[in-house]
């Protein structure tokens, strides 16, 4: 393994990150402030480019259609402030005989449209708060929403019988708390990684983490693509072996890996499709895709230079649900508790993604991506028997592991190769539970690897982390750090300012990226049984390793290592603790049971008491109130 300061073999020449001018779309502006006006027959939504407020667009919603119909018309004109004022005055004057026009809401975005048994409802964002700034683009958290009836009064329940199906469905819909961990951005695509966003417009062949499938015919060494289109995919090979006609590529991937937003992480996609159509809904100028997960940003100063560390966790909406209600994989290859975590480290001397006055990339942005997800087998646990550790049942034993093949095909398409599985479940137990899955998952990966080229095989790292943490002779953190360094060396990370060589006073020295070619190729997929406690600890150690390399590549530290108990690692620990707590609450109904303090064996009495309390909370949540987390 290379060490800092050692001369390394350099990859093939890597072109500078240079971007074409952003595509122009006539009439397209970033709408971030909205006003809702009501007449007897229509709603008028006026959107503007706040805070400047120089350009305006108008959307009209017809309230006279049948309850099962939704008629939305977008005015193609772009208005100035005086022009839109004249338009609104004209509308108000024209409706004086029927009650005139009134402003009923100021809001920040359209979540979507929904219908139950009667008319449609419009859900809007009424309060927001900024939580992060990436390349000059703000990311906001939803703080409050409002649901308004389109075909009746502006008060949703004013004419509803409280005992009607409509009132019951509306109440269930409003129980979904959009003010907990839902995020959006007007100008930055938070459904995709920084690498995907910054490389999707490039002209050379597609790269891993880009929007194009990795089965392309690219042979560019810098692309790092998975086998060409002439190669057999994992899923297709497994299906052929089983005597099953493989699904077309579009069955699984077209809805997720297309040129626009990543639909896997757009939680209001169905609501937007109701209003803006199935094919262009989430890319419509008026649509505001929202992401469910976690976003946090911290600032630190290193030698007078401001550095922002941003953590973005994207939870997949495909096969989502609470802990005991969703386990394993579905027949389309989507797994439970599927979360993509991205760690962005930026030096903020220049805020924008672009250099001053050019479309060359600002060299001060780096990104590293990890993945967690349930074991891709058909397995369940019965949470109704009041047992804190229900038995694990393999419901369907598929000798061809078709669903797992689809899952890993999706992983290769999203991230490229290698796909490194860090499996932390128990290997030895008095009563076999987790070890049942370990045996089956090992057989699954061995079977699928038969169909993959030698250098693209799924790497399976098996380590009983729970047993190691209880042993006085094993240091969990040291083992994880070794795993982190080895896996990180294979995937690398994304850096907009990648240089093979850097000129210094001592002459030419090795470049600012020790591993890789400035692009992340592949991903570490970590899992335990719930993908919560052990998984979060392992992901933190890998993130700590990545942080050292990210800071080093930005020229902020002398070597790519950050020790425990320094300020930057303490900050990262808190961020990953909050990240793990949030994901645990979403999936398991309680905070993390075992934290980094548990595995580092510090403050053991305090940590042990907290762990016991959270174990009780998780048991209570899963046994009595687990269904509300769906």
VMD Tcl script that draws the C-alpha trace (Angstrom):
set ca {
  {0.00 0.00 0.00}
  {1.45 3.39 -0.93}
  {2.51 5.75 1.81}
  {2.50 9.57 1.84}
  {5.53 11.01 0.09}
  {6.18 7.84 -1.94}
  {6.34 8.27 -5.72}
  {3.37 6.47 -7.20}
  {2.63 5.21 -10.70}
  {0.38 7.81 -12.26}
  {-2.79 6.99 -14.22}
  {-3.34 7.89 -17.85}
  {-3.46 11.57 -18.71}
  {-6.59 13.08 -17.24}
  {-8.22 16.04 -18.96}
  {-9.07 19.11 -16.93}
  {-12.63 19.44 -15.70}
  {-13.95 21.93 -18.26}
  {-17.66 22.43 -18.76}
  {-19.68 23.83 -21.65}
  {-21.96 26.76 -20.86}
  {-25.15 25.59 -19.13}
  {-27.86 24.84 -21.71}
  {-30.27 27.70 -22.29}
  {-33.99 27.01 -22.02}
  {-36.20 29.86 -23.27}
  {-38.39 31.20 -20.49}
  {-36.71 29.05 -17.82}
  {-35.92 30.83 -14.57}
  {-35.30 29.58 -11.06}
  {-38.59 30.08 -9.24}
  {-38.12 30.20 -5.47}
  {-40.96 32.36 -4.16}
  {-44.64 31.87 -4.96}
  {-47.98 33.60 -4.42}
  {-51.33 31.80 -4.59}
  {-54.41 33.75 -5.69}
  {-57.98 32.48 -5.72}
  {-61.04 33.32 -7.79}
  {-64.27 31.40 -7.92}
  {-63.19 29.51 -11.03}
  {-59.39 29.39 -10.90}
  {-56.24 29.36 -8.83}
  {-53.37 31.51 -10.07}
  {-49.85 30.72 -8.89}
  {-47.28 33.46 -9.53}
  {-43.63 32.42 -9.22}
  {-40.64 34.72 -9.14}
  {-36.85 34.74 -8.84}
  {-36.57 36.12 -5.31}
  {-34.93 38.14 -3.86}
  {-34.46 40.06 -7.12}
  {-38.12 39.68 -8.12}
  {-37.45 40.82 -11.68}
  {-38.98 37.93 -13.62}
  {-42.35 36.23 -13.09}
  {-44.20 33.18 -14.41}
  {-47.88 32.30 -14.02}
  {-49.58 28.92 -13.56}
  {-53.37 28.55 -13.83}
  {-55.42 25.76 -12.21}
  {-59.03 25.31 -13.31}
  {-61.46 24.75 -10.39}
  {-64.54 24.05 -12.55}
  {-63.49 20.67 -13.91}
  {-64.95 17.37 -12.72}
  {-63.49 16.25 -9.35}
  {-61.56 13.45 -11.00}
  {-59.88 15.83 -13.46}
  {-57.00 18.25 -12.97}
  {-56.49 21.01 -15.52}
  {-53.24 22.98 -15.20}
  {-52.11 25.58 -17.75}
  {-48.65 27.15 -17.78}
  {-48.45 30.65 -19.17}
  {-45.43 30.66 -21.48}
  {-44.81 34.38 -21.04}
  {-42.14 35.77 -18.72}
  {-43.41 38.93 -17.02}
  {-41.69 41.90 -15.42}
  {-42.88 43.24 -12.05}
  {-45.10 45.91 -13.62}
  {-46.50 43.48 -16.18}
  {-47.50 40.88 -13.61}
  {-49.10 43.58 -11.44}
  {-51.17 44.70 -14.44}
  {-52.14 41.08 -15.14}
  {-53.31 40.46 -11.57}
  {-55.27 43.72 -11.57}
  {-56.96 42.71 -14.82}
  {-57.88 39.28 -13.38}
  {-59.27 40.90 -10.22}
  {-61.38 43.36 -12.22}
  {-62.68 40.62 -14.48}
  {-63.90 38.58 -11.52}
  {-65.55 41.35 -9.48}
  {-69.03 40.02 -10.25}
  {-68.19 36.60 -8.78}
  {-66.36 37.74 -5.65}
  {-63.12 39.10 -7.09}
  {-59.66 37.69 -6.45}
  {-57.79 37.30 -3.17}
  {-54.31 36.22 -2.15}
  {-54.53 33.15 0.07}
  {-50.90 32.07 0.51}
  {-47.25 33.00 0.12}
  {-45.14 29.88 -0.17}
  {-41.79 28.41 -1.27}
  {-42.58 25.45 -3.47}
  {-45.13 22.98 -4.82}
  {-44.90 19.52 -3.25}
  {-47.56 18.12 -5.57}
  {-51.18 17.19 -6.15}
  {-53.16 14.32 -4.64}
  {-56.68 12.94 -5.01}
  {-58.57 10.34 -2.98}
  {-62.31 9.76 -3.59}
  {-63.31 13.31 -4.49}
  {-61.39 16.35 -5.82}
  {-57.70 17.17 -5.94}
  {-55.62 18.84 -3.23}
  {-52.53 21.02 -3.62}
  {-49.71 20.66 -1.08}
  {-47.31 23.60 -0.73}
  {-44.26 24.48 1.39}
  {-45.04 27.42 3.66}
  {-41.87 27.51 5.78}
  {-38.30 26.53 5.05}
  {-34.83 26.86 6.56}
  {-31.44 26.71 4.83}
  {-29.23 23.86 6.09}
  {-26.32 23.79 3.63}
  {-24.57 25.72 0.87}
  {-22.85 23.75 -1.92}
  {-21.14 25.56 -4.78}
  {-23.32 28.60 -4.25}
  {-26.53 26.52 -4.18}
  {-28.66 26.42 -1.03}
  {-30.25 23.26 0.34}
  {-33.39 23.81 2.40}
  {-35.27 21.81 5.02}
  {-39.08 21.79 4.93}
  {-40.38 23.35 8.16}
  {-44.13 23.63 7.41}
  {-46.58 22.65 4.69}
  {-50.22 23.32 3.86}
  {-52.78 21.27 1.90}
  {-55.46 23.19 -0.02}
  {-58.54 21.80 -1.75}
  {-58.70 22.80 -5.42}
  {-62.33 22.04 -6.19}
  {-63.90 23.45 -3.01}
  {-63.13 26.02 -0.32}
  {-59.49 26.78 0.50}
  {-60.02 25.05 3.85}
  {-59.45 21.36 3.07}
  {-61.97 19.84 5.51}
  {-64.58 22.61 5.56}
  {-67.17 20.61 3.62}
  {-66.15 17.08 4.51}
  {-68.17 14.71 6.62}
  {-65.80 13.70 9.42}
  {-66.89 10.08 9.05}
  {-66.49 9.95 5.27}
  {-63.81 7.98 3.45}
  {-62.49 11.24 1.99}
  {-61.94 12.75 5.45}
  {-60.26 9.57 6.66}
  {-57.91 9.36 3.69}
  {-57.06 13.05 3.96}
  {-56.27 12.65 7.64}
  {-53.98 9.70 6.88}
  {-52.23 11.73 4.17}
  {-51.67 14.63 6.56}
  {-50.13 12.24 9.12}
  {-47.09 12.05 6.83}
  {-44.92 14.66 8.52}
  {-43.08 16.48 5.74}
  {-41.34 18.65 8.34}
  {-39.11 15.76 9.47}
  {-36.01 15.22 7.34}
  {-37.35 16.31 3.95}
  {-35.06 18.54 1.88}
  {-35.02 20.39 -1.44}
  {-32.96 22.76 -3.53}
  {-34.08 25.12 -6.28}
  {-30.86 25.08 -8.30}
  {-28.84 22.00 -7.23}
  {-29.86 18.42 -7.94}
  {-29.68 16.85 -4.48}
  {-30.91 13.51 -5.85}
  {-27.50 12.94 -7.44}
  {-23.94 12.97 -6.21}
  {-21.55 15.86 -6.80}
  {-19.61 13.68 -9.24}
  {-22.74 12.92 -11.27}
  {-23.80 16.56 -11.30}
  {-20.41 17.85 -12.42}
  {-19.62 15.19 -15.03}
  {-22.98 14.64 -16.69}
  {-22.34 17.46 -19.23}
  {-18.86 16.29 -20.15}
  {-18.24 15.03 -23.67}
  {-15.98 12.06 -22.96}
  {-17.48 8.58 -22.30}
  {-19.74 8.08 -19.25}
  {-18.26 7.45 -15.84}
  {-19.44 5.55 -12.78}
  {-21.86 7.62 -10.70}
  {-22.93 9.31 -13.93}
  {-26.44 9.04 -15.29}
  {-25.53 6.68 -18.13}
  {-25.60 2.91 -17.53}
  {-22.16 1.42 -16.99}
  {-22.88 -1.23 -19.60}
  {-21.89 1.32 -22.27}
  {-19.27 0.51 -24.86}
  {-16.78 2.98 -23.41}
  {-13.18 1.80 -23.34}
  {-11.69 4.94 -21.83}
  {-9.43 4.00 -18.90}
  {-10.42 7.18 -17.10}
  {-14.08 6.27 -17.25}
  {-13.56 3.21 -15.12}
  {-16.72 1.73 -16.55}
  {-18.07 -1.68 -15.81}
  {-18.02 -4.20 -18.72}
  {-19.04 -3.04 -22.16}
  {-22.37 -3.78 -23.76}
  {-20.96 -6.98 -25.22}
  {-20.46 -8.34 -21.71}
  {-23.11 -10.28 -19.86}
  {-24.69 -8.49 -16.94}
  {-25.07 -10.20 -13.58}
  {-28.85 -10.24 -13.75}
  {-29.04 -11.36 -17.36}
  {-26.54 -14.14 -16.81}
  {-28.31 -15.36 -13.69}
  {-31.68 -15.24 -15.45}
  {-30.35 -17.14 -18.45}
  {-28.88 -19.77 -16.14}
  {-32.30 -20.09 -14.52}
  {-34.03 -20.45 -17.87}
  {-35.82 -17.10 -17.46}
  {-35.98 -14.44 -20.15}
  {-34.05 -11.43 -18.76}
  {-35.94 -8.21 -18.17}
  {-35.21 -5.40 -20.59}
  {-32.83 -2.76 -19.29}
  {-35.66 -0.26 -19.07}
  {-37.64 -2.46 -16.67}
  {-35.34 -1.65 -13.80}
  {-33.20 1.25 -14.83}
  {-34.90 3.70 -17.16}
  {-37.04 5.20 -14.40}
  {-34.05 5.61 -12.12}
  {-30.97 6.23 -14.26}
  {-32.14 8.82 -16.77}
  {-30.75 12.19 -17.67}
  {-32.75 14.23 -15.16}
  {-33.29 13.71 -11.45}
  {-32.69 10.33 -9.88}
  {-36.26 9.15 -9.28}
  {-35.07 6.69 -6.66}
  {-34.68 9.63 -4.26}
  {-37.62 11.82 -5.36}
  {-40.19 11.13 -2.66}
  {-42.95 13.30 -4.12}
  {-42.66 11.91 -7.63}
  {-46.22 10.52 -7.71}
  {-47.63 13.82 -6.42}
  {-45.78 15.76 -9.11}
  {-46.85 13.36 -11.87}
  {-50.49 14.05 -10.99}
  {-50.00 17.68 -11.94}
  {-47.21 17.80 -14.51}
  {-47.36 14.45 -16.30}
  {-45.51 11.19 -15.92}
  {-42.50 11.83 -18.14}
  {-41.49 15.42 -17.39}
  {-42.96 15.95 -13.91}
  {-39.83 16.12 -11.78}
  {-37.95 18.24 -14.33}
  {-40.78 20.73 -14.80}
  {-39.91 24.32 -13.95}
  {-42.70 24.43 -11.34}
  {-41.96 21.05 -9.79}
  {-39.83 20.85 -6.66}
  {-38.47 17.33 -6.04}
  {-38.00 16.61 -2.34}
  {-35.52 14.18 -0.84}
  {-35.91 12.21 2.40}
  {-32.87 11.53 4.53}
  {-30.35 13.72 6.29}
  {-28.35 16.87 5.51}
  {-25.80 18.53 7.79}
  {-23.00 21.01 7.21}
  {-20.18 22.13 9.48}
  {-17.52 24.76 9.04}
  {-13.93 24.66 10.24}
  {-10.91 26.87 9.76}
  {-7.53 25.37 8.84}
  {-4.62 27.80 8.64}
  {-7.04 30.63 8.00}
  {-8.84 28.84 5.17}
  {-12.55 28.12 5.59}
  {-13.57 24.53 4.93}
  {-17.12 23.18 4.76}
  {-17.87 19.52 5.46}
  {-21.29 18.50 4.18}
  {-23.04 15.20 4.82}
  {-25.99 14.21 2.59}
  {-27.86 10.93 3.15}
  {-30.39 10.01 0.46}
  {-32.97 7.39 1.40}
  {-34.44 5.40 -1.47}
  {-38.24 5.49 -1.79}
  {-38.23 2.11 -3.55}
  {-39.06 -0.64 -1.01}
  {-39.07 1.86 1.86}
  {-40.69 1.12 5.22}
  {-40.10 0.50 8.91}
  {-37.70 -2.06 10.33}
  {-39.75 -5.25 10.71}
  {-42.14 -4.38 7.89}
  {-39.44 -4.15 5.22}
  {-36.52 -6.55 5.22}
  {-34.23 -7.88 2.53}
  {-35.03 -7.33 -1.14}
  {-38.08 -7.19 -3.39}
  {-38.44 -8.94 -6.74}
  {-37.15 -5.87 -8.63}
  {-33.84 -5.81 -6.78}
  {-34.53 -2.89 -4.42}
  {-33.52 -3.40 -0.80}
  {-34.86 -2.13 2.51}
  {-33.11 0.74 4.32}
  {-31.26 1.72 1.15}
  {-29.30 4.89 1.96}
  {-26.62 6.63 -0.10}
  {-24.33 8.82 2.03}
  {-22.16 11.48 0.43}
  {-19.41 13.40 2.19}
  {-18.50 16.68 0.46}
  {-15.45 18.64 1.62}
  {-14.96 22.07 0.05}
  {-12.47 24.88 0.55}
  {-14.58 28.00 0.20}
  {-12.19 30.66 -1.09}
  {-14.36 30.48 -4.22}
  {-17.98 29.53 -3.60}
  {-19.07 28.57 -7.12}
  {-18.43 25.22 -8.79}
  {-16.76 27.15 -11.61}
  {-13.54 29.14 -11.71}
  {-13.66 32.92 -11.92}
  {-14.91 33.98 -15.35}
  {-14.59 30.49 -16.89}
  {-16.38 27.16 -17.05}
  {-13.39 25.31 -15.71}
  {-14.11 23.51 -12.47}
  {-13.30 25.21 -9.22}
  {-10.56 22.87 -7.89}
  {-11.72 23.12 -4.28}
  {-14.55 20.55 -4.15}
  {-14.21 16.87 -3.20}
  {-16.78 14.14 -2.66}
  {-16.85 10.57 -1.32}
  {-19.88 8.27 -1.47}
  {-20.84 5.19 0.58}
  {-23.88 2.93 0.52}
  {-25.86 0.92 3.06}
  {-28.73 -1.47 2.43}
  {-30.39 -4.62 3.72}
  {-29.01 -8.02 2.70}
  {-30.49 -8.64 -0.79}
  {-32.22 -11.93 -0.02}
  {-35.90 -12.74 0.61}
  {-36.01 -12.79 4.41}
  {-38.31 -11.51 7.16}
  {-38.69 -11.22 10.93}
  {-42.03 -11.43 12.70}
  {-42.14 -8.38 14.96}
  {-45.53 -9.25 16.48}
  {-44.31 -11.97 18.84}
  {-42.95 -9.43 21.39}
  {-39.44 -10.85 21.15}
  {-36.57 -8.32 21.13}
  {-34.77 -10.56 18.62}
  {-37.35 -12.31 16.43}
  {-36.16 -15.35 14.48}
  {-35.01 -14.77 10.91}
  {-36.84 -16.64 8.18}
  {-35.70 -17.12 4.60}
  {-39.05 -16.97 2.81}
  {-37.95 -17.80 -0.71}
  {-34.83 -19.76 -1.56}
  {-33.90 -18.82 -5.12}
  {-31.02 -21.01 -6.36}
  {-30.30 -18.40 -9.06}
  {-30.43 -15.35 -6.74}
  {-32.30 -13.35 -9.39}
  {-33.34 -10.47 -7.12}
  {-29.81 -10.12 -5.74}
  {-28.48 -10.09 -9.31}
  {-30.81 -7.22 -10.16}
  {-29.67 -5.39 -7.03}
  {-25.97 -5.68 -7.85}
  {-26.63 -4.74 -11.47}
  {-28.18 -1.54 -10.14}
  {-25.17 -0.99 -7.87}
  {-22.74 -1.36 -10.78}
  {-24.78 1.02 -12.91}
  {-24.92 3.64 -10.17}
  {-21.35 3.43 -8.90}
  {-19.22 1.35 -11.25}
  {-16.70 -1.26 -10.10}
  {-15.48 -2.47 -7.70}
  {-18.53 -3.17 -5.55}
  {-17.14 -3.99 -2.11}
  {-19.56 -5.63 0.33}
  {-18.59 -5.05 3.96}
  {-20.71 -7.62 5.80}
  {-20.73 -7.13 9.59}
  {-23.33 -9.72 10.67}
  {-22.64 -12.43 13.24}
  {-20.84 -15.61 12.18}
  {-21.24 -17.71 15.34}
  {-24.35 -17.84 17.52}
  {-25.81 -20.21 20.09}
  {-29.11 -20.06 18.22}
  {-28.59 -19.43 14.51}
  {-30.16 -16.14 13.40}
  {-27.84 -13.76 11.57}
  {-25.50 -16.62 10.64}
  {-28.31 -18.08 8.49}
  {-28.13 -15.00 6.31}
  {-24.33 -14.98 6.31}
  {-24.25 -18.48 4.82}
  {-26.91 -17.71 2.20}
  {-25.41 -14.32 1.27}
  {-21.96 -15.87 0.85}
  {-23.42 -18.49 -1.49}
  {-25.23 -15.71 -3.35}
  {-22.08 -13.66 -4.00}
  {-20.06 -16.76 -4.95}
  {-22.75 -17.72 -7.46}
  {-23.02 -14.25 -9.02}
  {-19.25 -13.89 -9.27}
  {-19.23 -16.79 -11.74}
  {-20.68 -14.44 -14.35}
  {-18.34 -11.49 -13.74}
  {-14.85 -10.80 -15.12}
  {-12.07 -11.45 -12.66}
  {-11.36 -7.76 -12.05}
  {-15.06 -6.89 -11.65}
  {-16.11 -9.55 -9.16}
  {-18.08 -8.51 -6.08}
  {-15.67 -8.33 -3.17}
  {-17.08 -9.78 0.05}
  {-15.47 -8.80 3.35}
  {-16.98 -10.80 6.23}
  {-16.27 -9.72 9.79}
  {-18.26 -10.45 12.95}
  {-18.09 -6.95 14.42}
  {-20.41 -7.71 17.34}
  {-18.22 -10.59 18.54}
  {-15.06 -8.52 18.11}
  {-16.48 -5.62 20.14}
  {-17.11 -7.97 23.09}
  {-13.64 -9.46 22.99}
  {-10.98 -7.87 25.24}
  {-8.30 -8.97 22.77}
  {-9.67 -7.27 19.67}
  {-9.58 -3.59 18.77}
  {-12.64 -2.91 16.64}
  {-11.45 0.52 15.55}
  {-8.04 -0.72 14.40}
  {-9.58 -3.47 12.29}
  {-12.07 -1.04 10.73}
  {-9.27 1.42 9.95}
  {-7.37 -1.29 8.07}
  {-10.51 -2.20 6.12}
  {-11.20 1.48 5.44}
  {-7.74 2.13 4.02}
  {-7.84 -0.94 1.77}
  {-11.32 -0.27 0.41}
  {-10.73 3.46 -0.04}
  {-7.57 2.69 -2.02}
  {-9.71 0.81 -4.53}
  {-12.56 3.28 -4.98}
  {-10.80 6.62 -4.62}
  {-12.89 9.79 -4.44}
  {-14.03 12.65 -6.65}
  {-11.92 15.81 -6.79}
  {-12.56 18.73 -9.14}
  {-8.94 19.89 -8.80}
  {-7.18 16.62 -9.51}
  {-3.52 17.08 -10.46}
  {-1.03 14.38 -11.35}
  {1.87 16.62 -10.37}
  {2.11 19.76 -8.29}
  {4.96 22.27 -8.70}
  {6.58 23.31 -5.46}
  {9.77 25.01 -4.30}
  {11.35 21.57 -4.05}
  {10.51 20.77 -7.68}
  {7.94 18.34 -9.04}
  {6.30 16.13 -6.41}
  {3.48 13.54 -6.59}
  {0.00 14.92 -7.19}
  {-2.65 15.82 -4.67}
  {-4.62 12.56 -4.99}
  {-2.86 9.46 -3.70}
  {-5.52 6.97 -4.85}
  {-7.43 7.01 -8.10}
  {-7.72 9.48 -10.98}
  {-9.90 12.23 -9.55}
  {-13.10 10.20 -10.04}
  {-14.64 7.73 -7.62}
  {-14.90 4.30 -9.24}
  {-16.96 1.83 -7.25}
  {-18.44 1.92 -3.77}
  {-18.30 0.27 -0.36}
  {-21.69 -1.30 0.45}
  {-21.91 -1.82 4.22}
  {-24.52 -3.89 6.02}
  {-25.27 -5.49 9.36}
  {-28.66 -7.01 10.19}
  {-30.51 -3.67 10.50}
  {-27.91 -1.49 8.71}
  {-27.96 0.87 11.71}
  {-25.50 0.67 14.63}
  {-22.60 -1.44 13.35}
  {-23.04 -0.06 9.85}
  {-22.91 3.56 11.03}
  {-19.73 2.95 13.03}
  {-18.04 1.29 10.05}
  {-19.14 4.07 7.70}
  {-17.75 6.67 10.10}
  {-14.31 5.03 10.11}
  {-14.31 4.85 6.30}
  {-15.45 8.50 6.20}
  {-12.64 9.46 8.58}
  {-10.15 7.83 6.22}
  {-11.72 9.67 3.27}
  {-11.67 12.99 5.14}
  {-7.90 12.78 5.57}
  {-7.43 12.27 1.84}
  {-9.93 15.01 0.96}
  {-8.18 17.57 3.18}
  {-4.79 16.49 1.85}
  {-5.94 16.84 -1.77}
  {-7.06 20.40 -1.01}
  {-3.60 21.22 0.33}
  {-4.83 21.76 3.88}
  {-2.80 19.10 5.71}
  {0.67 17.68 5.13}
  {-0.33 14.01 5.02}
  {-3.67 12.23 4.37}
  {-4.26 11.20 7.97}
  {-6.49 12.74 10.64}
  {-6.07 11.30 14.16}
  {-8.84 10.64 16.65}
  {-9.68 13.38 19.18}
  {-8.56 16.23 16.96}
  {-11.13 18.98 16.33}
  {-11.97 17.94 12.77}
  {-12.57 14.29 13.73}
  {-14.61 15.30 16.77}
  {-16.75 17.39 14.43}
  {-17.11 14.48 11.99}
  {-18.01 12.15 14.87}
  {-20.88 14.42 15.88}
  {-22.08 14.67 12.30}
  {-22.09 10.90 11.84}
  {-23.74 10.43 15.22}
  {-26.59 12.73 14.10}
  {-26.61 11.01 10.71}
  {-26.91 7.57 12.34}
  {-29.57 8.72 14.82}
  {-31.70 10.15 12.02}
  {-31.49 7.03 9.86}
  {-32.18 4.83 12.92}
  {-35.27 6.87 13.83}
  {-36.57 6.66 10.27}
  {-36.11 2.90 9.99}
  {-36.07 1.54 13.55}
  {-38.00 4.10 15.61}
  {-35.18 4.87 18.07}
  {-31.75 6.47 18.17}
  {-28.55 4.49 17.67}
  {-28.15 1.80 20.33}
  {-24.38 1.41 19.94}
  {-22.42 4.58 19.20}
  {-18.75 5.26 18.50}
  {-18.20 5.60 22.26}
  {-19.40 2.01 22.60}
  {-16.95 0.66 20.04}
  {-14.07 2.86 21.21}
  {-14.81 1.71 24.78}
  {-14.70 5.17 26.29}
  {-17.10 6.40 29.02}
  {-18.25 2.80 29.26}
  {-20.66 3.21 32.19}
  {-22.44 6.18 30.63}
  {-22.39 4.58 27.20}
  {-23.71 1.24 28.52}
  {-26.64 2.91 30.31}
  {-27.56 4.87 27.19}
  {-27.31 1.75 25.01}
  {-29.68 -0.15 27.29}
  {-32.20 2.70 27.25}
  {-32.14 2.95 23.46}
  {-32.51 -0.85 23.18}
  {-35.71 -0.62 25.24}
  {-36.98 2.27 23.11}
  {-36.28 0.39 19.88}
  {-38.06 -2.73 21.21}
  {-41.08 -0.64 22.24}
  {-41.19 1.17 18.91}
  {-40.95 -2.03 16.87}
  {-43.49 -3.89 18.99}
  {-46.17 -1.23 19.45}
  {-45.74 1.79 17.17}
  {-43.52 0.54 14.32}
  {-46.20 0.92 11.69}
  {-46.26 4.73 11.96}
  {-42.73 4.95 10.52}
  {-43.86 3.65 7.14}
}
mol new
graphics top color blue
foreach p $ca { graphics top sphere $p radius 0.5 }
foreach p [lrange $ca 0 end-1] q [lrange $ca 1 end] { graphics top cylinder $p $q radius 0.2 }
display resetview
